[in-house]
């Protein structure tokens, strides 16, 4: 394959997946690791990708992928992750459910449960759960984002902070390889921080494309998470952080 065609395919993969590893690219294109590293260095120099040790991510850290696109990306993986997360929620539990397509998948996976009490700042989650007569759904006040049904703002933050619940179900835009939790919207991040602070057990669900993905707002650190659910082994540097902080890790193949 010509270098220019390989470069374009790598860019397309990064845009679709958020993060690609050097090893995966070597296998995909059947070239040497040195060739892939040279490709990535050249594309990073042209600001077409962001280079990481062991892989690459999208260059932009200020704009997230559109909600309509995220809804269909890694759909099967998100559903499997959601089912695994839901299996740890007992009947009668109280929980926060966050903004995002993975938390929405968890809401669908919880429909077989009984007597849940759910606080959410996600209109889509509220719509999914109100079909269950024995669920009590409490919707946060605040400004509704038209693009994804998320509710954010100072009123939302104040509302969330009134509760102390069993579980916090969260999604995230990216996890840097040093363990930093990253997102795109400052107001959304503040609400996520409140959910972390007011949950007895914080459960984070991410597919593998979020590992090493760049976003401009620092939410916190992986050490604040109690349980991490994903579909592939995290990159070595991040996995070491998970081990150091004794985070419960479930890899759902």
N, C-alpha and C positions, 0 to 999 in steps of 0.2 A: 504493500500500500504506500502511495506517495505521502510524504511528510505533511503536505498541506491538507490532504483528505483526513489523515489521522488526527491532526490538530483540530479540525472541525468536529470530528466525531467525539473527541475528548471534551471539547467545549459543550457539545450537546448533552453528553453524559453528566457533566458537572451541573448544567442548568436543570436537568431532570432530577438528579439524585441529591444535589446539594453538596455531596462529598464523594470523591472517588479515591481509592487507594492505588498506590503505585503497583502493588502486586496484582490487583485486579486488572489493571491496564496492560501489564506484561502478558498476562494470560489471554486477555481479549485480543490483543493485536499480534501475539506471538513474536514479540521482539525482546531485546535484552533490557534489563533494568536500566542500564546506562542510557539507552535510547529514550526510554520514557522519561527519565530524569532530565535529559537534555530538552525534550519536548516541553516538559512542564516549566523548566527554567525560562525557555524562550517565550512561552505564552504568558508567564507571570511578568516578564519584563515588558510585554506589550499590554499589561493590565487586562488580559482576557480571562485569567484565572487568578486565584490567590494561592500561592504555594505553601504547603505544609510539609513537615517532615513525615514522609510516608504517604503523601497524597496531595490532593488539591481541592479547593472549594470555590464557590462563586466569588467574584471580586467585590460585589456591592455588599455593604453592611448596613445600608440605610433603608432599603425597600424590600419587603417580603414578597414572596410569590403570591399571586392572587388567590383568594379563597376558593373560587371555582376550580382552579387548577389543583390546589392542595386537597380538595375533597376527593379527587380521583387518583392522586399520587399514592403509591404504596398501599393501596386499599386493602388487599388481602393481609398484608403484614400488620396493618393497624387493627384489623378485626381480630387477628390472633392475639396480639398484644392486649387488646381490650378484654377479651375473654379471660386471659390469664389474670389481669388486674381484678376483674369482677369476681373471680373465684376466691379472692382474699377478703371480700366484703361480706360479713355475715348479715343475715336478716336482722332487721331492727337497728341497723347502724345509722349513725349520722355522718354526713360527708359534704364537703365542698366539691363542686365540679367546675373546672376552669373553662376559659375560652380555648377553642382549638378543635381541629378535626379529630385528633386522638381522644380527647375527653368526650366528644360527641359519640364516638364509637363505644366508649365505656358506658355511656348512658344507655345505649341500645342493648349492650350486653347485660345490663342490670335489670332488664324488664322481667326476668324470671325470679327476681328476688321478692321479698315481702317486707312491708312495713319500714321502708327506708324514709329517712328525713334528709332532704337534700337542699342545700343552699347553693345557688348558682348565679353567675353574672353572664350567662350564656342563654339567649333566647331560644336557640335551637335545642339545647339540652332541656330547657323547661318544656318545650313543645313535645319532645320525645317522651318525657317522664310523666306528663299529666294524663297520659292514657291509662295509668295504673291507679285504681281507686284507693288502694291502701298506701300509696306514697303521699308524703306531704312535701310539696315543692315550694321553696321560698325564693323568690326572685329579687335580686338586688336592684336598688334604684340607681339611676345615673343616666348618662348619655348613651344612647344606642348607636353603635356603628353600623351604618347601612350595609357596609361591604360583607359583614360576617355575623351580624346579630350579637356581637359582644357588647357588654355594658361596662363602661369605664368612667372614671372621674372621681372627684373628691367625695361625692355622695356615696359612690360604690365602695370606696375605701372605708369610709366611716361605717357603712352598713356591715361589711364583711368583718370588721374588727370587733363587732358586738358578740360574735359567736366563738365558741370553743368546741370543735367537733372531732369525731373519731378519726376521720380520714380526709386527706386533701388529694384529689385526683387532678393531676396537672399534665399539661403538655408544654413544649418549649420549642423555640425556633432553632436553637443550636446549642451544642455543648462543645466548648473549646477543649482542645486536648489537655489543657492544664486543669480542667474541671470547672471552668467558669460557665455558668448558666446564662445564656444570651437570648435576647429578644429584640424586637424592632420598635415597640411602642412604649415610651416612658410611662404613660398612664396605666397601660396594661401591666407593666412590670411591677408597679407599686401595689396593684391588687394581688398579683401573684405572691409578692412578699408577705402581704397580710394573710393570705391563705396558708403559706408555710408557717408563719408565726402562730397561727391559731388552729393548727391541726396536730393531733397527737401522733399521727403517722402520715408522712408525706410520700405519695406514690407517684412516680414520674414514668410516663410511657413515651418512648421515642423509637422510631424506626432508625435503621442504621445510617440513613442519609443525613441525620442531624449531627452525627459525630464529626467534629472539626468544622462545622458550618459556621460562618461568620455572621454576626448581627451586632448592631451598634450599641445596644443598651445592656449593661451588666446587671443581671438579676440577683446573682449570688453565687454560691459555690456548691458543687456536687455533695459536699459534706453535710449540707442541710437536708438532703434527701434520705429517707429511710429505705425505700425500695425502688429499684430501677428495673424496668421491663423493656426489653428490646428484642430484635429479631436476629442480630448477629453479635459476635464477640466485639466489644469496644476495642478501638486501637490500643496498643500496648501502654502508651503513656497514660491514657485516660483510665484504662483498666487497673493500672497500679494505684491510682487515686481511689478507685472504688474499693479495692482490697484494703488500702491503708485505713479508710474510714469505716470499714466493716459494713458496707451497704449491701443489703440483700439484692442480689442480681439474678434475674431470670431471663434466660435466652430462649425465646420461643421460635423454634425453627419452622 
